[in-house]
Amino acid sequence: MDTLGIYISVPFCRSKCTYCNFASGVFPSSYMAQYVERVREDLRRAVERFPGMPRTADTVYLGGGTPSLLPPDLLKALFREIRDHFMLTGDAEITVECAPGQLADDALDAMLKCGVNRISFGVQSFVDQEAKATGRLHTRSVALEDIRRVQQTGIRRVNADLIAGLPHQTAASWNESLAVLMDAGVDHASIYMLEVDDDSRLGREVLGGGARYYAPAIPSDDAVADMYAKAVDALAENGLAQYEISNFARAGAESVHNMKYWLRRPYLGLGVDAHSMLRTDSGPIRFAATDDLQDYLASPGWDDLHLLTQREEMEEAWFLGLRLNAGVNVRLIEAEFGNEALEPYLPIVEELSADGLLSVHADQIALTLRGRMLSNEVFARFLDVIEIPEPASV
Ligand code: SF4
């Protein structure tokens, strides 16, 4: 029997970072109690609506937004609701995302009481000028102090996020951020390359050729690719091996929750813009809540449940599995979908391998370093390869 991962989005932030493309914002804190109540209702609704869903959970992840801003009583109410409906395994991984400088002592204390055993810090840069330029409210010393404070409570599992490609970043300042990160004694790091798209203020400014948000000071694509490659090497040398396009960990410290996404294991997402994937007798279903806080507060539940077609499942098996350094095993794909379904993908694998984007060792297929940098182009090649009927709604 599968165990479940539970994700809860908490969309409240103290300020909106210029690069942020998440469904988060600076909302009045008076909304928080109502929001948590809605999430609790949704959890109860999910239990009724999906009776076949696993009732044992081995991961809980509070992301956002900035969940560390939730007042202790609301945090405790959330965890009470979870434990009322789900059995959490003894070794369940329970993560809360925190913004440095926004983790009050009473919030940390409440997290410990709720069983939180992993903290993820959205640091993005340990260089103060870079953090400030993107609207982050912390300095290096604040971030390091928070990491130390969490570690001192006995929580050993700490992640720090960094972004390559921020305004003012240079090879030297990137190396400095990496060195500080490695010195901080974290057991996990997430390294993202800045996304330049319409979904963030900075992205829009760059695309429009404007000068706000220090857009002209973002490094070139080549410089960002070099930063990423540098991170892969430097982190590995310091015991944080890459295991996914953006994720690095000490052996055994890989994120159990995030692995569920890439291995297509069931998870229930609750809250604004939270996505779910559950397995049913008819096949896997996906659904998501609205990404608008007001709509979420006003209208409960999910309207649009989508039953995946075999082609969609197959595509996910490729592009989610290939995110992992271990890659995908063709024999496992064959066992799940059959040889006939696998065949049309093999020429694509051959072509991408000839282009140096995939490596093939026996039955294991994985992205090369260059493939990881160009992953979206690689994944696009695995879409619409086979003809199948239109996806169904459930
Ligand atoms: S990056 Fe994180 S802290 Fe900044 S606005 Fe987005 S969700 Fe909030």
Residues whose N, C-alpha, C, O or C-beta is under 5 A from the ligand:
A	BS01	SF4	C13 S15 K16 C17 C20 F22 S24 G64 G65 A99
